[in-house]
Amino acid sequence: MKRRTGTTLIGLTLLVTGVLSSARAAPQQGGSITVSYKDDVTTLDPAVGYDYQNWPMEKMVFDALLDYVPGGTTLTPRLAAKMPEVSKDGKTYTFTLRTGVKFHNGRTMTASDVKYSLERVLDPKTKSPGQSFYTGIAGAQAFVDGKAKAVSGITVLAPDKVRITLDAPNAAFLNIMAMNFAFIVPKEAVAKAGADFGHQPVGTGPFTLKSWVSGQQLEFARNPNYFIKGMPHLDGVTVKVGLDPSVAYLSLQRGEIDLLGDGIPPAQFLQVTRDPKLKANVFSKTSVNTTYLTLNTGIKPLNDVRVRQAINMAINKTKILRIINGRGELAKSVLPPLMPGYDKAEAGYVYDPAKAKALLAAAGMKSGFETTLYTTSTDPNPRIAQSIQQDLAQIGVKVQLKSLAQSSVIDAAGTPKTAAMVWSGGLAWTQDYPDPSDFYWPILSCKSAVQGGWNWPFVCDKALDARADKADRMVAPAQQTARLKEYASIFAAMNKQAVWVPVFHEVRYTMKSDRLVGSVDDLLDPTHFINYERLSVK
């Protein structure tokens, strides 16, 4: 149910040191740009599309009630006229909408569209991977189960006012309302397009989809009636698909491409990053994600915490970083550094093979054991898996590697007692929204330890679940410091259980043309990735 980075590590999620300025020149109006990607886009339906590539394109076409300040984690009104009124018990949110906002088909958006859009995500027929984010709304579960025809907790009070009531307070609810799943769509356009709405999207966004030739390109045109004055700056955006990253890089050099959607190809990486002439066109930013090795607690001897701790101490993370030319930041815990609640004091597990051997001996595994490690077959992941295999061999653990297609790895990882260890390279866990709960409930809670879920260690600590649930009910502003401290404590407890080996945090990397104008916050936004509406050309 969770968005994961679908591209390879070497293409899109890389690291460079240094801090880039987010200063920007006054943008000019007009002109168009071309962006390249290797893979085609599957859908622009915000209720369905859930990957790194289509999220920024969905944002071109649609808007939510709330959004984030570009490059940051501060919420700001979008389709809402102001931040919502919140009841004292933290369960009821009343949104007042901007008036006069029109869909691309010319109809004025109303509060009824908000209710329809959220119920559409909850409707099992939509098969939305975002459904579970909204089941905390009062009456949502009854609607999902077919016991109610509407969600009782979503009430239209007036054409410009909607009230949303939750079953329990949720400190992350406003973040959830800023997700792409909460983008507002017109019912009649969905009904007209049917299953093809993802290829015929209609929203309120800064661009409209002009054309889409499957396997070749998508063309977006400026929405002249956009409700934010002066936005967007560009007249159009063309997204070319099916371009190998190396070919796209050469096209950028020839002036045919303005932005490398898949990042700098590995063959040109060192050349580009060492060329002072290209420095101004290369951008990088720490990504709010973690790449890790999972240890299945349902498979012996990984059910013994001492064995899992030994594996944590046996893996040389620095060696893995060398495999990717240093393009990563060493991880010490589940939470990435840019996530609220991250504890800078968390030391993690230090590389110590001798202590790892002692822990195995204490667990009755002095002679080691045999196990399996699943990895995707896309380079450099097999090489990283081999490095892990070599490290574990040093403490007597014999590892059989299973290098498979990404879909096969995901299927095995989400099946209980199937995949003992899984290397998440290419599938790094990336934030949906800047709240620590997003790194707990979808991937480490009892709720997510199910067939097809993303809790690959199949860990279920009911006491930690109860603590996280209690923390999420801390919605008062005065409670937020205490809430983040509690989540830091929760993740510290999870780190002691050693169900993951957190290896590194990826930092996204991209390159633009000379003519494209955009700051690092425009090109590498932590929540929307590319802010197309803010880009311009010289």
N, C-alpha and C positions, 0 to 999 in steps of 0.2 A: 504493500500500500504506500510505500515511501519512495519519494524520488531519490534515485541514486545517479551518480555520475556514469553515464553510459559510454563515455569515450575512453580511449586508452590513456594511461598515465602520461606517456611520452608526448602525447599530442596536445592536451588541453590543460592539464593540471600540473603545473611545474613551478619552480621556485627561482627567484633571483634575489640577491640581497639589496638593501637600500630602500629608501622611501621616496616615492615619486610625488611631486607636487600635484595638487588637484586644481590649481589655478587654471582659469580658462579665459580665452579672449571673447569679446562680445560676438556671439554667433550671428552669422549671416543667414538670411532666409533664402531658400531655393536650392536647386541642385539635387543630385541623387547620388547614392553610393551602392556599391556591390559588395556583398559578403559571401564568403565561401564556406562550404561544409562538405565533408566526405559522404555522410549518410543523408538519405532522404528524410523528410519530415512525415510523420505518420498522420498527425491530426493537429488542428488548431482549436479543437473543442476544449475550452478551459476545464470542463468537468471531467475530461478523460486524459488529455495530454499531460504528461508528468515526467519530463526529462529536461536535462540541461539545455538542449537545443531548441525545443519548441516553447519553453516558458517565456523567453524574451519576445518571441514572435507573437505569442498570445497577448502579451502586454501591449503590443502595437495596436491590436484590434479591440481589446476590452479594458475595462476599469473595474475596480472594486470600490467599496464604500471608503476603505482606508488604504493607505500606501505608506511607504517609508521615505524619509528625507534621503535624496540620492547619496549612495555610498555609506549610509549609516543605518542605525537601528531604531531611530526615533519615528514613531507613527505620526501620520499627518492625514487630515481629511482629503478625500479624493472625490468620489461621487457624493459623499456626505458633505453637508454644508459646514459642519463643525464636528468636533469629537462628540461622541454620544453621551447622553445623560445616563448615569449609572446609579442604580438603587443602592441604599445603604447596606443591604445584605449581599451586594455584589452579584446578584443573579439576573437582574433585568437591565437591558441596554436599550435606550430609545434613540434611534437615529433620525435626524432630520436631513432630508436630501437636498442637494442643489436643485433649483428649479430651472426649467427650460433646457435641460440636457437632452439631446436627441440621439437616438440610435442611428446607425448608418442608413436605415430604411426611411428615416424622416420622422418616425414616431417619437413622441416625448416619453422619456423614462419616468416610471412612477414606482411607488413603494410596492405595488403588486408584482412588479418585475423582480424585486429583491426576494420576495417570498417564493415566487416561482423558481428562481435560479437556485436558491438553497434547497428547496424541496426536490429539484431535479438532481442535484448531487446526491441527496439521500435516497432517491428512488433506486431500488435494486436493478431496475431495467436499464438504467444509465450505465451501470457497471463502473462507477467512478472509483478510482483508487483513493479518492479523498473523502469517501463517505464517513469513515470512522472519526474524522476530525470534528464532525458536526453532530454526532449522536448524543452529545451532552446537552443539546437543546431540548427543552421540555417537549415531550410528545414525539420526539424524533424516532425513538426505538419502536414505538407503536406503529408509526408510519412505515418504517423499514420492514416490520414484520407483517404488514398488510392489515393491521387491526384498526387503522385510521386512514381516512382519505386525505387528510391534511395534517401538517405539523402544528399542534396546538400552541407551541411556544413561539410561533412567528405570527404576529398580528399586525395587519395593516390598519393604522389609526387614521390616516389621511393620505391623499395622493403623494404627499411629500414626507410622510412619517411612518416608520415601522418600528415595532417593539419586538425584541428577541429576549425570551426568558429561558434561563438554563435550569437544569435539575439541581445543580450545585455550583457554587462559585468556581471560576476557572481563571487564574491570573493570566493565562496565555490566550484567552478568548479573542481579544482584539487583534493579536498577531494572526490568529487563525482566520479572522475576517479580512485580513489583508492578503491572504494566499490567492493564487490563481483560481483555485476551486470556487472562490467566492466572487469571481467576476460575474457581472450582471449581463444576462442575455434576454432577448425578447422572445416570448413564447411563440408568437406567430412565425418567426423566422426558423425556429427549431422545428416546428410542425411542418413547415413548407419543405425544408431540406431533409427532414427525417434523419436517417443514419448518416447522411452525407453532410451534416451540419459542420463537421470538422473540416470540410473542404469548401464550405460556403458560409464562413463565419460572419455574423453580424453583431456588432457591439457598439459601444460608445467611444471607442478608443481614438488615439491621434492619427491612426492610419486605417485605411480600408484595404482588404485583399482585392487587388485588381485582377490578377490571373494566377493560375497554378498549373504548371505543366509537370506532372508527376515524373520524378527522376531527373528533372532538369533545373527548374527554377520556380521561385515564387516572387511575384511582384506586388509591392505595397505602394499605395498612393496616399498622399497627404489628405487628411480629413479637413476640408475648409471650414467646417462648422464645429470644430472642436471647442469644448467649453473652457479650456485653459488658454487665455490670450497669448499669442505668439508661439504656441506649440502646435505641432512640431516645427522644427526649423527646416527639415528636408522636404522636398517635393515628393521624393520617392526612395524606396529601398528595394533592391533586387537581391534575393538570396539564391545563389547558385548552389546546387547540390550535386553529388556524384563526382566532386573534384578531389583527387588524391591530394593530401596536404603538401606534398613536394611540388606538385603541378600548380597548386594554388599559390604557393610561395613564389614560383617563377612568374605567375600571372600578376602578382602584386608588384614585382620588380618591373614588369612591363607597363604598369599603370592600369591593368584590367580589373584588379581586385583592390578594394579599399580596406578590408578587414579580414584577417584569418580567423574564422570561427573555430577552427580546430587547433589553433595555436601554431607555434613554430615547429616544423617537422624536425625530428631528431637528427637527421643527416645534416641539417643546416644550423642546428642550435648553437654550437660553440662558435661557428663562424659569425653568426648574427650577433650574439651577445658580446663578442669581443671586438666588433667593428664600431669604433666611435662615431662613424657617420650614420649608423643606424640606431644609435642609442635613443634619440628623441622619439623614435617610432615604436619602441619596444616598451610594453607595459606589463607590470606584474603586481599581484596583490594576494596576500594570504587568504586562503579559502577557509571557510568555517566548516571544516570536515576532518575526519580521521580515517586513515588507512590502517588496517589491523589484520591480525590473524585471530580467528575464532577457535575456541577450544570447547568441543561439545561435552557438556557435563553429564550427558546421558550415556556416554560410551566409556567403558573402563579402559585404562586406568585414569582417564581424564576426569572422572567423577571425584577424584581425590585432589583437594585444593593444593596439596604439597607438590603433586605432579605438575599441576598447571603453573604454580609459582616457579618451579624448576625450569619449565619451558620458557617462561618470561625472562629468566636470568640467562638462559643459554643462547638467546638470539642476539646476534651482533647487528644492531640497527644501523650503526655507522657504516658497516660494510654494505648494507642494502642501499643507503644513500649514495655510496660510491657507484653502485650499479646504475643509478639514474643521474650520474654526474652532479651529485650534491643538490638536486632539485627537490628539496623537501626539508621540513623542520622536524627534528626528532620529537616524538610524542612520549609523554610520561603518563598520560591518563586518557580516559575515554573522551572527556570534553576537550575541544580545541581551544587554544588561547583566546580567540576572539569571541567566545561564547560567554555571556553573562553567567557567573557562577564558577568560572574556571579558577582553580586554586593554584596560584603561582608557587606555593610552598610544597605542592605534591611532588615527591621525588621519583615516584614510579619504581620500577625494578632496574637495578644497575646490572650491566653485563658482567656476570660472574659465573663462569662454567664450573669452577670448583665447588661453589656453594650450591649450584644446581645439582651436581652429582650427589652432594650430601643430602639434599632434600629428597632425591629419588631413592637413595638408600634408606632414609627414614620412612619412606612410604612403601618399603619392601620391594623396590624396583632397582636394586643395586646393579643388576645385570642389564638394566634397560628394558625396553619393550618395542613392539612393532606397531605402527599406526599408518594412517593415510593422510595425505594433504591434497586437497582440491585447489585448483587454480584455473583461471581463464587462460586460453591458449594464445592470447595476444601479447606480443613482446611489450615490455620487458618482464611480464609477470612470471613466465616459466623460469627465467633466469633468477628472479628473486626467490621463487619457490625452491630452486636448487641451492641457493645460498642458505635458506632456512634448513633444508635437508642436511647440508654439510655441518651446520652449527649443531643440530640436534644429534648427529652421528658422534660428535665429540663427547657427548654425555651418555652414549649408549642407546639412544633412541633411533631405531631404524625406520625411515619414512619412505613410504611408497607414494610417488607423485602421480596424480591424475589430472592431466592437462586437457581441459574440455572447452567446448563452446560456452559462452557466457550463460545462455539459457539453461544449459545442462548443469552448470555449477550452481545456479540459483535454485533449480529444482532439487538438487541433492542437498544443498545447504538448508533448505526449508523443510526437509523431511526428517522427522525424529530418528535418531540412532542410525543415521546413514553416513554423514560426512563428519569424521572425527575432527579434522582441522580444515579450515577454509581460509585461503589468502584472499583478502578483499580487494586487491589491486584491480583498478578499472571499475570497481564497485564501491568506491569510498563513500562513507556515510556523510552526506552533506545536509546542512540545516535546511529545514523548510521555513523556519522563522527563528529569530534570535531569542530563544528561551530554552533553558536547559532541559525542560520537560520533553523537548523534541528529540533529545539524545537519550531519553529514558524509556518513555512509554512505547514507542514503535519498535525498539530493538533490544531492550533488556528487562522488560516487565513480564509478569505472568500472562498478561493479556496477549502479548505478542509471541509467547512460546507455544505456537500452534503450527499445524501443518500449513505450509505456504507462507508463513510469517517471516519476518526479518530478524527474529531473535535466534540467530544461528547457534549460539551456545546452549540454547534451550534452558536458560537459567530462569528460575522462578523463586524469588525471595519475597514472600508475602509481607514480611515486616517492612522491607524497603518500599514495596508497593504502597503500603499504608502510609508511610512517611511521605512519599511523593504525592499521594492524594491529598494529604493534610497540607503539604506545602502549596499545592495548587489552589487551595481554598483561601490562601493568604492574599487577598486582593487589595487590601487597603494600601495606599502609597507608603504609609509609615511602616508597613510590614515587609517591604520589598528587600531591604538589606538583610533582614533575618531570613527571608525566604531563600535568597541566593546562598546564604551561609549554610542553610539546611541542605540545599541541593549539592553544595560542595561536599558536605559530610556524607550524603547519600552516595556520591560517586567515589569518594574515598573508601567507603565500605565495599563498593562494587569492585574497586581496584584490588582490594585485599583478596577478593574471591578469585581474581585472576582469570576471568572467563574470556578475556581478550588479551592479546599482546598488542597494545597500541604501538605502531611503528613510526609513522610520520604523519604530519599534516601537510597536505598539498597546497601549493600556491599557484593560482592560475596565471597564465602567461599568454600574451597575445601581441600582435604586431599590426600596425596600421600603415596606410599610405601617407605620403606627404600632404595630400590635399584634405584628408579627413581631420576634422577638429573635434576633439573630445578628451575629457580628463580621464584619469584612472578610475574615478568613481562612475563615469559614464560607461566605460568599456568593461569594467570588472566589478560591477555592483554585487554586493554580497547576497542580495535576495533576488534581484531580477537579471543579473549577469550582464546584459547589455541594455542600456537605456537609450533605445533608438530615438526617442522623441527629443533627446537633448543633444544629439549629434548634429554636426553641420559640416559644410565644406568651405574651403577658402575660395 
